[in-house]
Amino acid sequence: MTHSEPTPAPVTAPVAPAPLTGLRVLDLATLFAGPLAATLLGDFGAEVIKIEHPRRPDPSRGHGPAKDGVGLWWKLLGRNKRTMTLDLSAPGGRTTLLKLAETADVIVENFRPGTLERWGLGWPELSAANPRLVLARVTGFGQHGPYAHRPGFGTLAEAMSGFAAITGEPDGPPVLPPFGLADSIAGLTTAYAVMTALTARDRTGAGQVIDMALIEPILTALGPQPLWYDQLEYVQPRTGNRSPNIAPRNTYRTADGSWVAVSTSAQSIAERVMRLVGRPELIAEPWFATGPGRARNADVLDEAVGAWIARRTRAEVVDAFEKAEAAVAPVQDVRDVMADPQYRALDTITTVDDPELGPLRMQNVLFRLSATPGAIRWAGRPHGADTEAVLGELGLTEADIAALRAEGAL
């Protein structure tokens, strides 16, 4: 059974129409990468219609902690989206999606390759319905190749890309991130790909297909590892918090049991840190003049910095580093983040009024635009909340909708 409550009013009204106002996106994807891309588009004004299976909602609704039976991750991932149900494998569902495609600019999907084609909803059918459509296909391994039909998740991308191999202590096992890193990077990249394809459409008048594989964007984020291997056969090892390129670079425990992170990517910063911790004589060492030289002597530098920090509280360390114009940051958990004055100044964690749960604090839109800012208009809506409204806008009558329900398509 679907809900039919009205779309909630905007939480904050943008100064001017948001930059993607007028863009219509159909979000057919589940879990994280594809839906995140649609969320990012919705944050800046796109009308996003989240289409879920009538009996199998997006699993993100049940992922992680819930309050009063309402999944909290969904409140973030589903924000600024209207929600409707549709079984794309049913004849009525297929017909209805094609009608929706006629009105859309973008479709985001993450079914295994061949699934849409099996339902008669492949690119030939979708582009025939709307030649200007952009179809973003987000999968674990891409649309072709020997792994294309394998089930793919972010964890596999984090393992395959080389990320896990370089993460962790030198004598420890490879380490996976405790959050959706590969999915998040792919979601950001997919939003960028969509805007690139839409810009091309402005010139050519034609849409196209985006083939996004989770295993690729994270590999780009890892930097020049393939180039290093190609030219030097160099394989980056696990180094924990240390870097082979600079030192000191680590986390250090303070006197009050907290932690701080120190980075000395610039030579001038490294020199300021050594003066601050009372070891200026190290600056005169020949090896101190370069980042790799300092990295080879990380034990000496870590002992100097760590001993100084261990005698002071976190607040004292951060204050002293700030006065010395050296680079430091407290290692914060979510409690610290929520109270951090810099995040507060930026409104990075903002409050959204939600009809189900009341005021919610969540991450704000991804960046600030001075003239056409984005906004969180509402948090994630109940399953199927806007089904009747969306279908009515398509011109379907109450009898048409009842017939789709009887078929099981809604």
C-alpha positions in Angstrom: 0.0 0.0 0.0 1.4 3.4 -0.9 1.1 6.7 0.9 -0.5 9.7 -0.7 0.5 12.7 1.6 1.4 15.9 -0.3 5.0 16.8 -1.1 6.3 18.9 1.9 7.0 22.5 1.5 10.6 23.6 1.0 12.6 24.0 4.2 14.5 27.0 2.9 13.8 29.0 -0.3 16.8 29.6 -2.5 17.7 33.2 -3.3 17.1 32.6 -6.9 15.9 29.5 -8.8 18.3 26.7 -8.3 20.6 26.0 -11.2 19.1 22.6 -12.1 15.5 23.8 -11.8 13.5 22.3 -14.8 15.6 19.2 -15.0 13.7 15.9 -14.4 15.6 12.9 -13.1 14.2 9.3 -12.8 16.1 7.5 -10.0 15.7 3.7 -10.6 18.8 2.8 -8.6 19.2 1.3 -5.2 21.6 1.6 -2.3 24.2 4.2 -2.7 26.2 5.3 -5.8 23.3 5.8 -8.2 20.9 7.2 -5.7 23.6 9.6 -4.3 24.1 11.0 -7.8 20.4 11.7 -8.0 20.5 13.3 -4.6 23.2 15.6 -5.6 21.2 16.7 -8.7 18.1 17.2 -6.5 20.0 19.3 -4.1 20.5 21.9 -6.8 17.0 22.0 -8.0 16.4 19.0 -10.3 13.0 17.3 -9.9 14.0 13.8 -8.9 11.4 11.0 -8.9 12.6 8.0 -7.0 11.0 4.8 -8.5 11.0 1.8 -6.2 9.6 -1.7 -6.5 6.1 -1.9 -4.9 7.1 -4.8 -2.6 10.9 -4.4 -2.4 11.8 -0.8 -1.5 15.3 0.5 -1.8 17.4 -1.4 0.8 18.9 1.8 2.0 15.6 2.4 3.8 16.5 -0.4 6.2 20.3 0.2 6.2 21.8 1.2 9.5 20.0 2.6 12.6 16.3 3.5 12.5 14.1 5.7 14.7 10.5 4.7 15.3 10.9 2.2 12.5 12.1 4.9 10.0 15.5 4.4 8.5 17.7 7.4 9.0 20.2 6.8 6.1 17.2 7.0 3.8 16.3 10.5 5.2 19.7 11.7 3.9 19.9 9.7 0.6 16.2 10.2 -0.3 16.1 14.0 0.4 14.7 16.2 -2.3 13.1 13.2 -4.1 9.5 12.4 -4.8 8.8 8.7 -4.3 6.6 6.4 -6.4 6.3 2.7 -6.9 6.6 0.8 -10.2 7.3 -2.8 -11.1 9.4 -2.4 -14.3 9.1 -6.1 -15.1 5.3 -5.9 -15.3 3.7 -4.9 -18.7 2.0 -1.9 -17.1 5.2 -0.9 -15.3 7.2 -1.0 -18.6 4.6 1.1 -20.4 4.4 3.6 -17.5 8.2 4.0 -17.4 8.4 4.7 -21.1 5.8 7.5 -20.6 7.8 8.9 -17.7 11.0 8.7 -19.9 9.3 10.9 -22.5 9.1 13.6 -19.8 12.6 13.1 -18.3 16.1 14.4 -18.9 18.0 11.8 -17.0 17.5 8.2 -15.9 19.9 6.7 -13.3 19.9 2.9 -12.9 22.1 0.3 -11.4 20.7 -3.1 -12.5 23.0 -5.7 -13.7 23.8 -5.4 -17.4 21.1 -6.8 -19.5 18.3 -6.4 -17.0 16.6 -3.4 -18.5 17.0 -5.0 -21.9 15.2 -8.2 -20.6 12.3 -6.0 -19.6 12.2 -4.2 -23.0 13.6 -1.0 -21.5 17.1 -0.9 -23.0 18.6 2.1 -24.7 16.9 1.5 -28.0 13.5 1.7 -26.4 14.3 4.5 -24.1 16.0 6.7 -26.7 13.1 6.0 -29.1 10.8 7.3 -26.4 13.0 10.4 -25.8 16.0 11.0 -28.1 17.3 13.7 -25.6 17.4 11.3 -22.7 20.6 10.7 -20.8 20.9 7.2 -19.3 23.4 6.8 -16.5 24.2 3.1 -15.9 26.0 2.5 -12.6 27.3 -1.0 -12.1 30.1 -2.7 -10.2 32.2 -3.6 -13.3 30.7 -1.7 -16.3 28.5 -2.8 -19.1 31.0 -5.2 -20.8 34.1 -7.3 -20.0 34.6 -10.6 -18.2 33.2 -9.4 -14.9 30.3 -7.4 -16.2 27.6 -9.8 -15.0 29.0 -10.3 -11.5 27.2 -8.7 -8.6 29.2 -5.6 -7.7 29.4 -3.6 -4.5 31.7 -0.9 -3.2 33.6 -3.2 -1.0 34.7 -5.2 -4.1 35.9 -1.9 -5.8 37.8 -0.9 -2.7 39.6 -4.3 -2.8 40.2 -4.5 -6.6 41.3 -0.9 -7.1 44.3 -1.1 -4.8 42.8 1.0 -2.1 42.8 -1.8 0.5 46.3 -3.0 -0.4 47.8 0.4 0.6 45.6 0.9 3.7 46.7 -0.3 7.1 49.8 -0.9 9.0 52.9 -2.3 7.3 52.8 -5.6 9.2 49.0 -5.8 9.2 46.3 -7.0 6.8 44.8 -4.8 4.1 42.1 -2.6 5.5 38.6 -1.8 4.1 36.9 1.5 4.9 34.1 1.3 7.4 31.8 3.4 5.1 30.8 3.4 1.4 33.9 5.0 0.0 33.8 3.6 -3.5 30.1 4.2 -3.7 30.5 7.8 -2.6 33.2 8.5 -5.1 31.2 6.9 -7.9 28.1 8.9 -6.9 30.0 12.1 -7.1 31.5 11.1 -10.4 28.1 10.0 -11.8 26.6 13.4 -11.0 29.6 15.0 -12.9 29.1 12.6 -15.8 25.4 13.5 -16.0 26.2 17.2 -16.2 28.8 16.5 -18.8 26.3 14.6 -20.9 23.7 17.3 -20.5 26.2 19.9 -21.7 26.9 17.8 -24.8 23.2 17.5 -25.3 22.9 21.3 -25.4 25.2 21.3 -28.4 24.0 18.2 -30.2 20.4 17.9 -29.2 20.9 14.2 -28.5 21.2 12.2 -25.3 23.6 9.3 -24.7 24.5 6.5 -22.3 26.9 6.9 -19.4 28.7 3.7 -18.4 29.9 4.1 -14.8 31.8 1.2 -13.1 32.4 1.4 -9.4 35.9 0.1 -9.8 37.1 3.1 -11.9 36.5 6.4 -10.0 38.2 5.1 -6.9 41.2 4.1 -9.0 41.4 7.7 -10.2 41.2 8.9 -6.7 44.2 6.8 -5.7 46.5 9.0 -7.8 49.5 8.0 -9.9 49.9 4.4 -8.9 49.5 2.9 -12.4 51.9 5.5 -13.7 54.5 4.7 -11.1 54.2 1.0 -11.8 54.3 1.5 -15.6 57.4 3.6 -15.5 59.3 2.3 -12.4 57.6 -0.9 -11.5 57.0 0.7 -8.1 54.3 -0.8 -5.9 53.1 1.5 -3.1 53.3 -0.4 0.2 51.1 -0.1 3.3 52.6 2.6 5.6 49.9 3.2 8.1 49.5 6.9 8.9 52.9 7.7 7.5 53.7 8.9 4.0 56.7 7.9 1.9 56.8 11.5 0.7 56.7 13.7 3.8 57.3 13.6 7.6 56.2 14.2 10.2 52.8 13.0 9.1 50.9 10.9 11.7 48.3 10.9 14.4 49.5 11.7 18.0 47.9 11.1 21.3 47.4 14.1 23.7 47.7 14.3 27.4 43.9 14.1 27.8 43.5 10.9 25.8 42.5 12.6 22.5 44.3 12.5 19.2 45.5 15.1 16.7 46.7 14.7 13.1 49.8 16.6 11.9 50.8 17.1 8.2 53.9 18.8 6.9 53.4 18.7 3.1 55.3 22.0 2.8 58.9 22.4 3.9 58.1 25.7 5.8 55.5 23.9 7.8 57.9 21.1 8.8 60.4 23.7 10.0 57.7 25.5 12.1 56.7 22.2 13.7 60.2 21.4 14.7 60.7 24.9 16.2 57.4 24.6 18.0 58.2 21.2 19.6 61.7 22.4 20.7 63.8 20.5 18.2 65.1 23.2 15.9 68.5 21.4 15.5 66.8 18.7 13.4 66.2 21.4 10.7 69.9 21.5 10.1 70.2 17.8 9.3 70.9 17.3 5.6 68.0 14.8 5.2 65.5 17.4 6.6 65.7 19.4 3.4 63.3 17.2 1.4 60.1 15.4 2.0 61.4 11.9 1.2 64.4 12.6 3.3 62.3 13.4 6.3 60.1 10.4 5.6 63.2 8.1 5.8 63.7 9.5 9.3 60.1 9.4 10.4 61.0 7.6 13.6 63.1 10.5 14.8 60.5 13.1 13.8 57.6 11.2 15.2 59.4 10.8 18.6 60.0 14.5 18.7 56.5 15.6 17.8 54.8 12.8 19.7 56.6 13.5 23.0 55.8 17.2 22.9 52.1 16.5 22.1 51.8 13.8 24.8 52.5 16.4 27.5 49.7 18.7 26.4 45.9 18.6 26.1 44.2 18.6 22.7 43.1 22.2 23.1 46.6 23.3 24.1 48.2 21.5 21.1 45.7 22.9 18.6 46.1 26.4 20.0 49.9 26.2 19.9 50.0 24.9 16.4 47.6 27.6 15.2 49.8 30.4 16.8 52.8 28.8 15.1 51.0 28.6 11.8 51.6 24.9 11.6 49.1 22.4 10.3 47.2 20.3 12.8 43.6 19.1 13.2 41.9 17.3 16.0 40.8 13.7 15.2 37.1 14.2 15.6 34.3 11.7 15.9 30.7 12.6 14.9 30.1 14.3 18.3 33.0 16.7 17.7 31.9 17.3 14.1 28.4 18.3 15.2 29.8 20.9 17.7 32.8 22.1 15.6 32.7 25.9 15.2 34.0 25.8 11.6 31.3 23.4 10.5 28.8 25.5 12.3 30.0 28.7 10.5 29.6 27.0 7.2 26.2 25.4 8.1 27.7 22.1 7.0 25.4 20.2 9.3 22.0 21.8 8.9 18.5 21.2 10.3 15.6 19.9 8.2 12.0 19.7 9.4 10.6 16.3 8.7 6.9 15.3 9.0 7.8 11.9 10.3 10.6 12.5 12.7 10.6 16.2 13.4 13.8 18.3 13.1 16.7 16.3 11.6 20.3 17.4 11.4 22.2 16.2 8.4 24.9 17.2 5.9 24.0 20.3 3.9 24.3 20.5 0.1 27.8 19.8 -1.2 28.9 23.3 -2.0 27.8 26.9 -1.8 26.9 29.0 -4.9 26.6 32.7 -4.3 23.8 33.5 -6.8 21.9 30.2 -7.3 22.4 28.1 -4.2 21.0 24.6 -3.7 18.7 23.7 -0.8 17.3 20.7 1.1 13.6 21.0 0.5 12.6 17.9 2.4 14.2 14.7 3.8 13.6 11.2 2.4 9.9 10.5 1.9 7.8 7.4 2.7 7.8 4.5 0.2 5.5 5.4 -2.7 4.3 8.7 -1.2 3.9 10.5 -4.5 2.8 7.6 -6.8 -0.7 9.0 -7.5 0.5 12.6 -7.9 3.2 11.7 -10.4 0.9 9.4 -12.4 -1.8 12.0 -12.4 0.6 14.5 -13.9 1.3 12.0 -16.7 -2.4 12.1 -17.5 -3.4 8.7 -16.0 -6.9 8.6 -14.6 -8.0 7.0 -11.3 -9.2 4.0 -13.4 -5.8 3.7 -15.1 -4.0 3.8 -11.7 -6.4 1.3 -10.2 -5.7 -1.0 -13.2 -2.0 -0.8 -12.6 -2.5 -1.6 -8.9 -4.6 -4.6 -9.8 -1.8 -5.8 -12.1 0.7 -5.5 -9.3 2.6 -2.8 -11.3 2.3 -0.3 -8.5 
